Amino acid sequence: MVAAVSKAGGFGVLGAVAHTPDLLDTELSWIEEQVGDRKAPG
């Protein structure tokens, strides 16, 4: 869902409290692969 929202121009948010460091790294890597290097408008 984070990737889809980000691709659509929104601000995708990942709740990371329940993630282990390894799982968080995996999730963030996957999101980066899906979204690419998008920059915030400004």
C-alpha positions in Angstrom: 0.0 0.0 0.0 2.9 2.4 0.8 4.3 2.0 -2.7 0.9 2.4 -4.4 0.2 5.6 -2.5 3.6 7.0 -3.2 3.4 6.2 -6.9 0.1 8.0 -7.0 1.7 11.1 -5.6 0.7 10.7 -2.0 2.7 10.3 1.1 3.0 6.6 1.8 3.7 5.8 5.5 5.0 2.5 6.8 4.3 1.7 10.5 7.5 0.2 11.5 7.1 -0.3 15.3 6.4 -4.1 15.1 9.2 -4.7 12.5 12.5 -6.3 13.3 15.6 -4.5 11.9 16.0 -7.2 9.2 12.3 -7.1 8.2 12.3 -3.3 8.1 15.3 -3.4 5.8 13.6 -5.9 3.6 10.3 -3.9 3.5 12.1 -0.6 2.8 14.2 -2.1 0.0 11.1 -3.5 -1.7 9.3 -0.1 -1.4 12.3 1.6 -3.0 12.4 -0.9 -5.8 8.7 -0.3 -6.5 8.7 3.5 -6.2 12.1 4.3 -7.5 13.9 7.5 -6.6 10.9 9.9 -6.4 11.6 13.3 -4.9 9.0 15.3 -3.1 7.6 18.2 -5.1 9.0 21.5 -4.1 
